[in-house]
Amino acid sequence: MAIIQFPKDLKWGTATASYQIEGAAYEDGRGLSIWDTFSHTPGKVINGDTGDVACDSYHRYEEDIELMKELGIDVYRFSVSWPRIYPKGRGEINPKGLEFYHKFVDKLLENGIEPMCTLYHWDLPQALQDEGGWNNRETIDAFVTYAETMFREFSGKIKSWITLNEPWCTSFLSNYEGAHAPGNTDLQLATNISHHLLLAHGKAVKKYREMGLDGEIGYAPNTTWLEPFSNRQEDIDASRREVAWYLEWFMDPVFKGEYPQFMVDWFEKKGVTLPIQEGDLEEIKQPIDFMGINYYTGRVCRYKEDNGLFDSEYVDLRYDLTDIGWPIYPDGFYSVLSYITERYGKVPIYITENGSCYNEEPVDGRVKDEGRIEYLKQHLTALNRAMDSGVNIKGYLTWSLMDNFEWAEGYSMRFGIVFVDFNTLERTKKDSFYWYKNFLNAKWFEA
């Protein structure tokens, strides 16, 4: 058996998001978000589930931090509910919202856990959506004001900031494919939003620099890898378009100050143009301290004329699947990290999400989620390969600390290393929790 050993100075942790775990949707002055509206719309979420209660972490955060302390993590990545701070998206600040996050961050720090804060993990205030949401450039200004408020309030407490989580999901999944809030199906709209999100990111980073704060700031795009089915050029090109939709489209503007021309040309063939105004690309291209990478799955892809947005199709090679139906493809993780380093240089990278869905229930008080442990081993081995190949990895955060509201899947899909009974809200540590705890103590495992 090969030993997979990691450096002692790497940071390790877990991650969650506000709407998925907090609950308390109508308490202490919180305003509505687009996910409140979407989840309460019949037919949008499996079983009609909502985040009204979720894991009730708003009331149980001390219990959850005790779990983190027992786990032995260095870093906890969480997100702030924008409508808990600005119920209408702008205007008056809700002091009870700030009070909650101060108590929460203070408790993390008391327990020796470093907070990593995501400013936007999809819960846009509904009041801003009513004005056009991310398609309206005024939302960008509202986001920068919200970001500035958080920077000022938590200066000295939070030293690691993420502007946006998974802008591909916020734009294309939510506004072209319609699977997530607000549920639109308009490619031009989604493309507009993808640009406006990057502009919001750049302006928030610029504000952070202007404030002269002590810490680091970046963003966290989601990634995937599409391996060409063959060495035919049309298969290679189809796979490249699919990958670039996630990677280059959201990375080239940040690191190069431009969109990938082959993708711009492809979108123009579809009748779609970018809403770029003078100065936008300069604003987006702000130096960042790190990039967060979210990776779950990959596939094999080949050309198929007039199929989907990119004339492509996925080919089922009978890879093992997690319970959500995603192929287990750790080689894609290695490829993504290698490709990013090759294209953009040795950018400091945190793995801000990597995890798997397995739906085992407790039996005699124990959750035997061997599939999740194997997934972790496979992907940590791929991470180790990437580091040995020169990728600049600063830390790894597994998704997720606990089972939670899994967006359009509701409570039907479980990604946590802690089981949550959504009737009683009781937490049960899974076998993967203990495996990860032992790994964090040793920093090595047998592959």
Secondary structure by P-SEA (a helix, b strand, c coil): cbbbbbbccccccccccccccccccccccccccaaaaaaaccccccccccccccccccccaaaaaaaaaaacccbbbbbcccccccccccccccaaaaaaaaaaaaaaaaacbbbbbbcccccccaaaaaacccccaaaaaaaaaaaaaaaaaacccccbbbccccccccccccccccccccccccaaaaaaaaaaaaaaaaaaaaaaaaaccccccbbbbbbcccccccccaaaaaaaaaaaaacccccccccccccccaaaaaaaaaacccccccccccccccccccbbbbbbccbbbbbbbcccccccbbbbccccccccccccccaaaaaaaaaaaaaacccccccccccccccccccccccccaaaaaaaaaaaaaaaaaaaaaccccccccccccccccccccccccccccbbbcccccbbbbcaaaaaaaaaaacccccc
